[in-house]
Amino acid sequence: MMQRALHRAATSTILRRAMSTAEEGAAGSMTLNFNLPHETIYSGAKVSQVIVPGSAGEYGVTADHVPVVAQLKAGVLQILHDGVAEPEKYFVAGGFSITHANSTTDISCPEAVKIDDIDAAAVTAVFEAAKSAFASAEADSVESAEAQIDMEVSKAMGAAVGVSL
């Protein structure tokens, strides 16, 4: 009996998705909400795909994607807009992505910056300062942990702009 109920529920979901129309959402489009604590970058934006730097690996989200919740790692978040060949790229320091069954994805990050706005020399300088602070910090101290985080984020940011640290 339980198996039949589960089969009916799964079949119902599949049929609803198969029978959805373009009026329910732009064909092939998904809705993106991209928020920082101090700024909303996108609210209800129609996009074709989002490539997310998940902590378990990078993955793409399109319309009708299976619902998923993921922690983000420091890396590049890519937003592909309909009719635009080149993705819009943001460096994110972490955060969360929640994809809902209605083709809406919510992304919340503590900080994000457009890749084009990153100064490679500044990234290198921050990495070197963090490396120095890590070397001079007492083992297992708060200062050591903060310096290690700064180094890891700087490495990821450097990789995003083509700088090997």
C-alpha positions, 0 to 999 in steps of 0.5 A: 500500500505504501509503495502504491502511494509513493508511486502515485505521488512520484507519478503525479509530480512527473505529470505536473512537470511534463504538463507545465506550460510556458505561461507558468514560467518563461520556457527554459527559464528559472527564477533567481534570488541572490542576496547579501546581508547588505544588498539584493543583487537579484530578486525574481530575475529570470535566468537560464542557468546558475552554476553554483560552487557547492561545498560537495562540488560545482553544479548547475541549476536549470528550470525544473531542477530537483529541489536541493539545499547546498552549502557554498564554498569560496568560488565562482558563482556563474549566472547565465542569462537568456540570449547572452553567451558569456556568463555573469561571474561573481566570487562568493566567499561561501553561503547557501543555495536553496533550489525549490521545486517551482524552478526558483533558486535562492542564493544567500552569501555573506559577500560577493564581488564581480570577478571583473572588479577583483584586483589580482595584486590586492589578492596577492597582497592579502594572501601574503599578509595572511600567510605571515599572520598564520606563521606568527600566530600561536598554534590553535589560536583564534588568530591562526584560524582567522589567518588560515581562513584568509589564506583559503579565501585568497587562494580561491579568489586568486584562482578565480582571476587566474593568479596561482597562490 
